[in-house]
Amino acid sequence: MAGMMVFCYMGMFVPKQVSVLQVSKICIMPTLIAIELIFYGKHPSHKTMLAVILVCLATVTGQGLATSLLGLSVGLSAVLVTAVYQVWASRKQKELQTGSMQLLHQYMPLAAVMLAVLVPIVEPVGLFENQANPHTLMGYTLSVPSIVAIAISSALGLLVNLSTFLVIGATSSLI
């Protein structure tokens, strides 16, 4: 999930990438089907296939897509990371026979390490600047409203991850 968030975040800063980013979110469904079919031999129902095809066609034909090689790379990376993550979460939850909270508890340290590595790459940290720059992580001045916003955002992020594991555990990676 951390990798997916980083690639989607990066995609917002690539020119002409927003429409491609929206289409790439839809492309996660066929990618999930392909991964589960190729690696696990799981065949989706005809109704699922029809629904995925119709959604993909409607989305692609309704978008005026223009992108760069960088935008395409970011979009494809977001799709692959998300699909692999969802298949992995589904498989691990069934394999280990764990609840969503147990799997989330095991996943969070790994996600924290991944973000600790990726954030300095994609965000201006400001560690090596002589003066505090308010446009960097280290130069940002915390206030009570910003701390409240960070706490709410953190709680919502936890709930999003928990709901992902709940839904995937109750159904499958292709919802």
C-alpha positions as CSV (number, residue, x, y, z in Angstrom):
1,M,0.0,0.0,0.0
2,A,2.9,2.4,0.8
3,G,4.4,1.8,-2.7
4,M,1.1,2.4,-4.3
5,M,0.6,5.7,-2.4
6,V,4.1,6.9,-3.4
7,F,3.5,6.2,-7.1
8,C,0.1,7.8,-7.1
9,Y,1.5,10.8,-5.3
10,M,4.3,11.0,-7.9
11,G,1.8,10.8,-10.7
12,M,0.1,14.0,-9.5
13,F,3.3,16.0,-10.3
14,V,3.8,14.6,-13.8
15,P,2.3,17.0,-16.4
16,K,-0.9,15.7,-18.2
17,Q,-0.8,12.7,-15.8
18,V,-4.1,13.1,-13.9
19,S,-6.3,11.4,-16.5
20,V,-3.8,8.6,-17.0
21,L,-3.7,8.2,-13.2
22,Q,-7.5,7.8,-13.1
23,V,-7.3,5.3,-15.9
24,S,-4.5,3.4,-14.2
25,K,-6.7,2.9,-11.2
26,I,-9.2,1.2,-13.4
27,C,-6.4,-0.9,-14.9
28,I,-5.8,-2.5,-11.6
29,M,-8.8,-4.8,-12.1
30,P,-7.6,-6.5,-15.3
31,T,-4.1,-6.7,-13.8
32,L,-5.5,-8.5,-10.7
33,I,-7.2,-11.0,-13.0
34,A,-4.0,-11.6,-15.0
35,I,-1.9,-12.1,-11.9
36,E,-4.3,-14.5,-10.3
37,L,-4.8,-16.4,-13.6
38,I,-1.1,-16.7,-14.5
39,F,0.4,-17.3,-11.1
40,Y,-2.5,-19.0,-9.2
41,G,-4.7,-20.5,-12.0
42,K,-7.8,-18.7,-10.6
43,H,-10.4,-18.1,-13.3
44,P,-12.9,-15.3,-12.8
45,S,-16.5,-15.8,-13.5
46,H,-18.0,-14.7,-16.8
47,K,-20.0,-11.9,-15.0
48,T,-16.8,-10.6,-13.4
49,M,-15.0,-10.5,-16.8
50,L,-17.9,-8.8,-18.5
51,A,-18.1,-6.2,-15.7
52,V,-14.4,-5.5,-15.9
53,I,-14.4,-5.2,-19.7
54,L,-17.3,-2.8,-19.6
55,V,-15.8,-0.6,-16.9
56,C,-12.5,-0.5,-18.7
57,L,-14.0,0.3,-22.1
58,A,-16.2,3.0,-20.6
59,T,-13.3,4.6,-18.8
60,V,-10.8,4.5,-21.6
61,T,-13.2,5.8,-24.3
62,G,-14.4,8.6,-22.0
63,Q,-10.9,10.0,-21.4
64,G,-8.7,12.2,-23.6
65,L,-5.4,10.6,-22.7
66,A,-2.1,12.4,-23.3
67,T,1.0,11.5,-21.3
68,S,4.7,11.3,-21.4
69,L,7.0,8.3,-20.9
70,L,7.5,9.3,-17.3
71,G,3.8,9.5,-16.8
72,L,3.2,6.1,-18.3
73,S,6.0,4.6,-16.2
74,V,4.5,6.1,-13.0
75,G,1.0,4.9,-13.9
76,L,2.1,1.4,-14.8
77,S,4.2,1.2,-11.6
78,A,1.2,2.2,-9.5
79,V,-1.0,-0.4,-11.2
80,L,1.6,-3.2,-10.7
81,V,2.4,-2.4,-7.1
82,T,-1.3,-2.1,-6.2
83,A,-2.3,-5.3,-7.9
84,V,0.6,-7.3,-6.4
85,Y,-0.2,-5.8,-3.0
86,Q,-3.9,-6.8,-3.2
87,V,-3.1,-10.3,-4.4
88,W,-0.5,-10.7,-1.7
89,A,-2.9,-9.5,1.1
90,S,-5.6,-11.9,-0.1
91,R,-3.2,-14.8,-0.3
92,K,-1.5,-14.2,3.0
93,Q,-4.7,-13.7,4.9
94,K,-6.1,-17.0,3.6
95,E,-2.8,-18.8,4.0
96,L,-2.1,-17.7,7.5
97,Q,-5.8,-17.8,8.5
98,T,-5.5,-14.4,10.2
99,G,-7.9,-11.6,10.7
100,S,-7.5,-8.3,9.1
101,M,-6.2,-6.6,12.2
102,Q,-3.6,-9.4,12.7
103,L,-2.3,-9.0,9.1
104,L,-2.3,-5.2,9.5
105,H,-0.3,-5.5,12.7
106,Q,2.3,-7.6,10.8
107,Y,2.3,-5.3,7.8
108,M,2.7,-2.0,9.4
109,P,6.5,-2.3,10.4
110,L,7.3,-3.2,6.8
111,A,5.2,-0.3,5.5
112,A,7.0,2.1,7.9
113,V,10.4,1.0,6.7
114,M,9.4,1.3,3.0
115,L,8.1,4.8,3.6
116,A,11.2,5.8,5.6
117,V,13.2,4.9,2.5
118,L,10.8,6.3,-0.1
119,V,9.8,9.7,1.5
120,P,13.3,11.3,1.3
121,I,13.4,10.3,-2.4
122,V,10.1,11.9,-3.4
123,E,9.8,14.7,-0.7
124,P,12.1,17.6,0.0
125,V,13.3,16.8,3.5
126,G,15.6,19.8,4.2
127,L,18.2,17.9,6.3
128,F,21.2,19.6,4.7
129,E,19.9,23.2,4.4
130,N,21.5,25.9,6.5
131,Q,18.2,27.8,7.1
132,A,14.8,26.3,7.8
133,N,12.8,26.2,4.6
134,P,9.0,26.1,5.2
135,H,8.6,24.0,2.0
136,T,10.5,21.0,3.4
137,L,9.6,18.4,6.0
138,M,12.2,19.6,8.6
139,G,11.4,23.3,8.1
140,Y,7.6,22.9,8.5
141,T,6.3,24.7,11.6
142,L,3.9,22.6,13.5
143,S,0.8,24.2,14.9
144,V,-2.2,22.8,16.8
145,P,-4.4,22.6,13.7
146,S,-1.6,20.9,11.7
147,I,-1.0,18.4,14.5
148,V,-4.8,17.7,14.6
149,A,-4.9,17.3,10.8
150,I,-1.9,14.9,10.9
151,A,-3.5,12.8,13.6
152,I,-6.8,12.7,11.7
153,S,-5.0,11.8,8.5
154,S,-3.1,9.0,10.3
155,A,-6.3,7.6,11.8
156,L,-8.0,7.6,8.4
157,G,-5.0,6.0,6.8
158,L,-5.2,3.2,9.4
159,L,-8.9,2.8,8.7
160,V,-8.3,2.6,5.0
161,N,-5.7,-0.1,5.4
162,L,-7.9,-2.0,7.9
163,S,-10.9,-1.8,5.5
164,T,-8.7,-3.0,2.6
165,F,-7.8,-6.1,4.6
166,L,-11.4,-6.6,5.8
167,V,-12.8,-6.4,2.3
168,I,-10.1,-8.5,0.7
169,G,-10.3,-11.1,3.5
170,A,-14.1,-11.4,3.2
171,T,-14.1,-11.5,-0.6
172,S,-11.0,-11.7,-2.8
173,S,-8.4,-9.3,-4.2
174,L,-10.8,-8.6,-7.1
175,I,-13.8,-7.1,-5.4
